[in-house]
Amino acid sequence: MEKLIIQIGASSDHFGGFAVNVDGINGAGNTVEECKTNILEGLKRMISYSSESYCKAPQWLVDGDYEIEYQYDIQSILSYYANVFTKPALERLTGINQKQLHHYATGLKKPREPQRKKIEQALHRLGSELMSVRFV
């Protein structure tokens, strides 16, 4: 199975995304969900027009033999989840102070690789923990 890699980024007023490994797949929206929807609509159009000479989709896309992986920059993921995670909660999860997280979320500063890894690992730990929750 192939992987379609979609990279999503935030700007001051919207989100944009594109396929890293297939030319011609992109989209935008006011929210990440709108951006993803727009990208998927473009992907469907590309697949439906793939028999045309001007629009060649890789065969694995046409066959449906793929999964989608979304990649975010730090600004985008922090913006996307701003209404879910407070800065104090993110500080507890990541060990990175709130002021620094604010700089990352607004794009004033770009985190170095060790900081990006800390944030990614903290979110993955939380996700894994939540996946193991069962209600009785």
C-alpha positions in Angstrom: 0.0 0.0 0.0 1.3 3.4 -0.9 1.2 6.5 1.2 -0.1 9.9 0.0 1.7 12.5 2.1 -0.2 15.8 2.5 1.6 18.7 4.2 -0.6 21.3 5.8 0.6 24.8 6.8 -1.0 27.8 8.4 -0.9 31.4 7.3 -2.3 34.4 9.1 -5.8 33.8 7.7 -6.1 30.3 6.3 -4.7 26.8 6.0 -3.1 25.4 2.8 -2.0 21.9 1.9 -0.3 20.0 -0.9 0.8 16.5 -1.7 4.5 16.1 -1.1 4.8 13.0 -3.3 2.2 13.6 -6.1 2.2 16.8 -8.2 -1.1 18.6 -8.7 -2.9 17.8 -5.4 -3.4 20.9 -3.2 -6.1 22.8 -1.4 -6.9 25.5 1.1 -9.5 26.6 3.6 -10.3 28.7 6.6 -9.9 25.7 8.8 -7.8 22.5 8.6 -11.0 20.5 7.9 -11.9 22.8 5.0 -8.4 22.4 3.7 -8.5 18.6 3.9 -11.9 18.6 2.2 -10.7 20.8 -0.6 -7.6 18.6 -1.0 -9.8 15.4 -1.1 -12.1 17.0 -3.7 -9.0 17.8 -5.9 -7.8 14.3 -5.4 -11.1 12.8 -6.6 -11.0 15.1 -9.7 -7.5 14.1 -10.5 -8.4 10.4 -10.3 -11.5 10.9 -12.4 -9.6 12.8 -15.1 -6.5 10.5 -14.9 -7.3 9.0 -18.3 -6.8 12.4 -19.9 -3.4 13.2 -21.2 -3.2 16.5 -19.2 -3.8 14.9 -15.8 -2.0 11.7 -15.0 -2.6 10.3 -11.5 -0.2 7.5 -10.3 -1.8 4.1 -10.8 -1.9 3.4 -7.1 -4.1 6.4 -6.6 -6.4 5.3 -9.4 -6.5 1.8 -7.8 -7.3 3.2 -4.4 -4.3 1.4 -3.0 -3.2 4.2 -0.7 -3.5 5.7 2.7 -3.2 9.4 3.6 -0.7 10.8 6.0 -1.1 14.4 7.1 2.0 16.3 8.1 1.9 19.6 9.9 4.4 22.3 10.8 4.3 23.3 14.4 2.5 26.6 13.8 -0.3 24.8 12.0 -0.8 22.0 14.6 -0.8 24.5 17.5 -3.2 26.8 15.6 -5.5 23.9 14.7 -5.8 22.7 18.2 -5.7 26.1 19.9 -9.3 25.7 21.0 -8.6 22.2 22.4 -5.3 22.6 24.2 -4.6 25.6 26.5 -1.1 26.9 26.7 -0.8 25.6 30.3 -1.9 22.2 29.2 0.6 22.1 26.4 3.3 23.3 28.8 2.5 20.3 31.1 2.5 17.9 28.1 5.6 19.1 26.4 7.7 20.8 29.1 8.0 23.8 26.9 7.1 27.1 28.5 3.9 28.9 27.4 5.6 32.0 26.1 7.7 29.8 23.8 4.7 27.8 22.7 2.9 31.1 21.9 5.8 32.2 19.7 5.6 28.8 17.8 1.8 29.0 17.4 1.9 32.5 16.0 4.9 31.9 13.7 7.1 34.5 15.5 9.7 31.7 16.1 10.3 28.4 14.5 11.2 25.6 16.9 14.5 23.7 16.4 14.4 19.9 15.7 14.7 18.9 19.5 11.7 21.1 20.3 9.7 19.8 17.4 10.4 16.3 18.6 9.3 17.1 22.1 6.0 18.4 20.9 5.4 15.5 18.5 6.3 12.9 21.2 4.1 14.6 23.8 1.1 14.6 21.4 1.8 11.0 20.4 2.0 9.9 24.1 -1.3 11.7 24.8 -2.9 10.0 21.7 -1.7 6.6 22.7 -3.0 7.1 26.2 -6.4 8.2 24.9 -6.5 5.2 22.6 -6.3 2.9 25.5 -9.2 4.5 27.4 -12.3 2.4 27.8 -15.5 3.4 29.6 -17.4 1.1 31.9 
